[in-house]
Amino acid sequence: MKYATQLVQARGYAAARRTLDRALSLDHFLQRSRVLSFYRTILRSTRSIRDAQTRTETRRFARDEFDRRRHVTDLSHIRYLLSTGKTEWESMERYIGGM
């Protein structure tokens, strides 16, 4: 029983340690929040696409683009990607509106 208690405590410490290692700076936290908000905006906007296959492909494309850049940590690069993504999405929305 003592071993099980030590194991649980060790695992708890390891989990806490992993959490501390991944703690985000305030700037990273804010950028992450903006990126997630933009992603949700894209998903909400795709609801207006009438064709189910096109809607699915658009969502899959957006998801793949976000996943491809998931591990970017440089703040200036994150800002650049977010700005570029918003510009591309705005032009895409104009196209979607015409469908």
C-alpha positions in Angstrom: 0.0 0.0 0.0 2.9 2.3 0.8 4.3 1.8 -2.7 0.9 2.7 -4.3 0.8 5.9 -2.3 4.3 6.9 -3.3 3.5 6.1 -7.0 0.4 8.3 -6.9 2.4 11.1 -5.2 5.2 10.8 -7.8 2.7 10.8 -10.7 1.0 13.9 -9.2 4.3 15.6 -8.9 5.2 14.7 -12.5 1.9 16.0 -13.8 2.4 19.2 -11.9 5.9 19.5 -13.2 4.7 19.1 -16.8 2.1 21.7 -16.2 4.7 24.1 -14.9 7.0 23.5 -17.8 4.2 24.4 -20.2 3.1 27.5 -18.5 2.5 30.2 -21.0 3.7 33.8 -20.8 1.0 36.4 -20.8 1.7 37.3 -24.4 1.6 33.7 -25.5 -1.7 33.3 -23.6 -3.2 36.3 -25.3 -2.1 35.2 -28.7 -3.4 31.7 -28.1 -6.8 33.2 -27.1 -6.9 35.2 -30.3 -6.0 32.2 -32.4 -8.7 30.1 -30.8 -11.2 32.9 -31.2 -10.3 33.1 -34.9 -10.7 29.4 -35.3 -14.1 29.4 -33.7 -15.1 32.3 -36.0 -14.1 30.2 -39.0 -16.2 27.3 -37.8 -19.2 29.5 -37.2 -18.9 31.1 -40.6 -18.7 27.8 -42.4 -22.3 27.0 -41.2 -23.5 29.3 -44.0 -22.0 27.1 -46.7 -25.0 25.2 -48.2 -23.1 22.3 -49.8 -22.3 19.8 -47.1 -19.2 18.5 -48.9 -17.8 22.0 -49.4 -18.5 22.9 -45.8 -16.7 19.7 -44.6 -13.7 20.3 -46.8 -13.5 24.0 -45.7 -13.5 22.9 -42.0 -11.0 20.2 -42.7 -8.7 22.6 -44.5 -8.9 25.2 -41.7 -8.2 22.4 -39.1 -5.2 21.2 -41.1 -3.7 24.7 -41.4 -4.1 25.3 -37.7 -2.6 21.9 -36.8 0.3 22.4 -39.2 1.4 25.4 -37.2 0.4 24.1 -33.8 4.0 24.1 -32.5 5.0 27.7 -33.5 6.2 29.5 -30.4 7.7 32.7 -31.8 5.3 35.5 -31.0 6.0 37.6 -34.1 5.5 34.6 -36.3 2.2 33.8 -34.5 1.0 37.4 -35.1 2.0 37.2 -38.7 0.2 33.9 -39.2 -2.9 35.2 -37.5 -2.9 38.4 -39.6 -2.4 36.4 -42.8 -5.1 33.9 -41.9 -7.6 36.7 -41.1 -6.9 38.3 -44.5 -7.3 35.0 -46.3 -10.5 34.2 -44.4 -12.0 37.6 -45.2 -11.4 37.1 -48.9 -12.8 33.5 -48.6 -15.9 34.9 -46.8 -16.6 37.1 -49.8 -16.6 34.0 -52.0 -18.7 32.1 -49.6 -21.3 34.9 -49.4 -21.7 34.6 -53.2 -22.5 30.9 -53.0 
